[in-house]
């Protein structure tokens, strides 16, 4: 059973509305359940036998459902009558004025949906969330012009956050051009909402994309531009320093790498308390020693990299618990072990990790796997190890 379907079945278990359905009004609940299944608006509309426009109006909160439409959605999602019950409660409260969006419930609800989609994406990769991200973004950008004042800004800012994460998922799917397009949309919509910081973070994203296409000069340049951007905050400067450190390591400049790592630690220390970064992953999840080990690996200092990876991966919670991070750092450790001739240990790690890599289907993790294959093939291997290396090479191609 895939994770999205497992989540869907979890929703269908139990009896009480308060325990079975996620929180929120009818539109938010509908969007959340659809997102958990990875369905686009079109796919959901087909399954429920209602129009795409109706689904968009319901999810954006412009309209309340009729009993017939609520029943159709309930049947398509398998919620056992609970959506019908929720729709009845919405109907008793009365429909919103046509053409006017009340931003508060929309923003709060879709922020929860975005959090759920990010959790799914980190564990299952882009294929289960991309369709939902795009369709919810369309709903938000359609709703934005109908809101007024500060409410309009809130909706555009949320649309910008959805676009930024959609760009990340496009990158994970191996489509850098699409990633850049969505990142540009995030910048535009963030400006509509009065937030210029996304323009600074977009440069970090460009640095990461350049890094993965092997253009370290461009990666460092974008990272430096991000750090110097007038709208950059400590979170963005920390992300930029991390990208610069990895870029310098790939160029073999150990001193510049060390200086960038120091900047990363300094900026990350400024992100204290419960401040939630607006853009990108949480800086707190960026274990400085794992980042240092990754840089050592790029500098081809295999032995200290292997030792540092081993020490940090034994600690909990040194590595974020999501499947993507676990797989990425596991493969990096295996590459370092292969670099010092410990091919047996390296292959054991990769053999354990391959099923996860297949499941999440991440272009960035496959790139790490390619590095392992390249290093492992420089070592004398047994028939079993060679078979594993060949299987890894095939998976790395995608």
N, C-alpha and C positions, 0 to 999 in steps of 0.2 A: 504494500500500500504506500503511495507516495505521500509526502508530508502535507501537501495541500488537501488531499482527500482525507487524511487522518484528522486534520483540523476541522474539516467539514463534518465528519462523523462525530467529533467531540461536541460540536454545536448541536447536533441532532439528538444527543443523549439527554436523559433526565425528563422532568415534568414541569418545573416551574419556570415561568418567563424570566424571572430575575436571575436564575442560574443558567438558563439555556441560551439566552440571547445576550450579545454584547450590549454595553450601555449605550444610550442615545435615543434620539427620536427615530421615527420609522425610516427616514431617508438615510441617516447615518448607519443604522443597523443593517439596512439593505446593502449599502456600499461595503460595509465591513464583511458581511457574509459572502458577497460576491468576490471581494478581494481575496478572502481565504481560499477560494476555489480557483483563483487565477483566471476568472472569466472576464472578458471584455463586456462592455455594455451590449454590443451586438450579439455576443454569444448568449448572454443572460436573457436578452429580449427574445431571442429565438426559442430558448428553452421554456420561457414563461408564456410565449405566444402573445406578447404585447409589443408596442412600438418602442424603438430606441428613444424617441422623444419623451415618452411617458416615463421610462426608467430615469432619464436625465432629470426630468422635472421632479420626480420623487426624491432622488438622491440629493439634489440641490436644495430641497425644502420648499420649492416654489409651489408645489401642489401636494395635497394629501391624497392617499389612495382611495379609490372606490372599493367597496367590498369585493367586487369581482376581480379587480387587479390585485388586491392584497391576497386573495385566494390563489391566483395564478402564480404570484411570486412565492407564496408559501409552499405550493406544490413543487415548483422548480427547485427550491432550496431544501425541501424536506424538513421543514421546521414544525410539522405536526400541529398546525393551527395557531401557532404563537404569533406569527406575523399578522394573521387576521385579527387576533386579539389586540395586538399593538396598534393596528390601523384603526380599530374601533375606538381606542382611547384617543388617538390623534383626531379622529372625526368629532368626538365629543368636545374637544378643545376648540374646534373650529379651524377652518382653512385660513392660511395666511392671505393677506391682500395680494391679489394677482399682480405680478410684475415687480414686486418688492421683496428683496431677500433680507431676512434678519440674520446678520452675519455672525452674531455670537454663537448660537447653536451649531451653525455650519462649520465655523472655524474650530470650535472645541471638538466637535465630532470627527472632522476630518484629520485633525491632529492625532487623534487616537488611531484612526485608520492608517495614517502614515507610519505611526510607530509599529503597528502590527505588520504592515507591509515590509518595513525594514527588518523586523525579526525574521519574517519568512524569507526575505531575500538573502540574509546572511547565512541561513541554514540550507536553503534549497537552490540558490542561484537565481538568475534573472528570469527564467522561463515561467515561473509561477506568479510573478508580480508585474511584469512589464505591461501586459494588457490592462490590468486594473489601474496602474499608475497613469497611463495615457488617458484612459477614459475619465478618471476622476479629475485629472488636470483640465480636460475639456469642460467638465461640469463647472469647475471653479472659474475658468476664464469666461464661460458663458454667464455665470452669476455675477462676476465682478462689476460689469457696467450697470447692473440693476441695484447695486448697493450704493449708499451715499456716505460721504464724509469719512470718518475714521474706519467705518465698517468696510468701505470699499478698499482701503489700504490693507486691512487685515486679510481680506480675501486674496488680493494680489500677492501679498507676501507668502501666503500659504501655497498659492499656485506656483510661486517661484521655488519654494522648498520641494514641492512635488517634482517640478521640472529638473531641479538639481539632482535629485535621487534617480529620476528616470535616465538622466545622462550617465550617472554612475552605472546603472544596470546595463545601458547600451555598451559601455566600456567593458563590463564584465562579460557581455555577450560577444565581444570581439568586433565591435563596430565603432571605431573611434570617430568616424565622420558624424554618425548619429549622436555620439556622446557630445561632440562639440556643438552640434545644432541645439540639443536640449540645454546645454550649459549656456548658450547665447540667449535662449528664451528665458532661462532663469534670471539672467542679468537684466533683461528688458522688463520682466514682470516685477522683479525686485525694485527696480527704479520706479515703476508705477506705484509701488507701495511705500516709496520713500526710503528704501534701504540700499545703500551703495556698497555695503560690505560684500555682497555676493559677487560684485565685479572683481574685488580683490581675490575672493576664493576661486573664481573662475580661472585665474592665472595659475593657481595650485593645480587645478584639474588639468590644465593644458601642460603643466610640467610633468604630471604623471603619465599623460598620453604620450608625450615626447619621449619620456624614459622608456616606455614599453615598445616604442618603435625603434629604439636604439640610438636616438639623437640626444646624447647626453649634454651637448653644448646648448641646445634649445631648452632642455629640461632645466638646467641651471639658470639660464636666462629668465625663463618664466618664473621660477622660484624666487629669484632676486627681485623681479618686478612685483611679485605678490607681497613680499616683505616690505617693500618701499611704498606700496600703494597707500595713498592718504586715508583710505577707509579701512585699512587692515587693522585688526585687533590682535591681542595676544594669541588667540586660538589660530587665526590665519597665519600669523608669523611663525607659530610653532609648526604648523603643517608645512609652510614654505621652507623652514630650516631643515625639516626632515627630508624633503625632496632634494634640497641642495646637497645635503650630506650624502645621500645615496648617489646623486649624480657625480659628485667629486670622487666618490669611491670607485665608481665604474670607470672613471678616467684615470684612476691610479694615483690621485693626489691625496695622500693620507693626511697631510697637514690641513688642507682646506676642508677635508671631511671632518677632522677633529673639531675645527672651529665651528662648523655648522652644527655638529652634535651638541656643542656647548650652548649654542644659541637655542637649539630645540629645548634643552633642559631648562634654560633660563625663561623662555616664553611659556613653557608648559607649567612652570612653577607659579606663574601669574594667574593661571586658570584655577582658582581655588573655590572652595565652598560648593554650593549646588548650582553654580552657573552652568547652564546647558549651552554648548556651542550651537550657534545658529546654522552653521554650514559644516559639512563633512563629518567624519567619525569623531567620537569623543576623544579628546586629547588624552584623557586619563587612561584610555585603553592602549595608548601607544607606549608600551613598556620600553624605557630608554635603553635597557641592556639588550633587549631583543633587536632593537633598531641598530644598536652598536654592533651586535653579532652579524646582522645582515650586511652592514657596511664592511666588516672584516671579510665576509665571504666575497663581496664584490672586489675587495682589494687582494683576494686570493691568499689571505692569511688563514688558511684552512684550520690549522690546529687550534688557535685561540677562538676562532668562530665556533668550532665543534664543541669545545669545552663550555663556552658561554651559552650556546643553545641548550646543551644538556642540563646545565645548572638551572637555567631559567625555566625550561619546560617541565622540570621536576617540581617547581614551585607552583602553588595554587593560590590565587588565580593569576599567575604571571601572564598567561596567554588568555585573551578573551575566549569565552566559551563557544562562540559561534563556529560553525563548521568551516567557513572560509578561512578564518584566522588560524584555526587549528591545523588545517591542511597546509596552508601556506608556510607556516613556520616549521612544520614537520618535514616538508620537502626541502626547505633550506638546510635544516640540520642534516638531512641525508646527503645533500650535496657536499656539505663541509666534511662529513665522514668519508665520503668517496674520495674527496681531495687528499685526505691523509692516508688513504689505502685501506680503510676499514669498510670494505665493500659489503661484507656480510651484514654488519650492523646497519649500513645504509639501506640495503635491500629489504631488511626486515621492517624498517620504518615505512618504506615506500609500499611494500606489499600490504601493510595494515591500512595505509592511507588511500590506496587506489580506489576502493569502493566509494569513499567519500568524494574523491575528485570526480568520479563518473557521475555521481548524483548531483553535485552542485554545478557542474559544467561551467566553470569560471575560466575566462580567457586569461586572467592574471595568474591564477593558480596553474593553468596549463603551461604558461610561460616559465614558471618556476620549475615545473616538471621537465621542461626542455633543458634547463640548466643542469638538472641532475643527470639526465641522459648523456649530455655532452661530457660531463666529468666522469661518469661511470664507465663510459666507453674507452677512457684512457687507461683503465685498469684491467688486469687479467681476471677473467670471470669464469665461473663454473657454468655448465649447461643450464642449470636452474636459474642462476643469476642472469645469464644472457637472455633467457626467455622473459624474465621480469623486466629487464632493460628494454627489450623489444616491445613488450606490451606497454610500457611507459611511453616509449617513443610514439607508438600509434595513438595513444590517448592524448599526448601532448599536441599532436597535429589537429585534433578535434574532429 
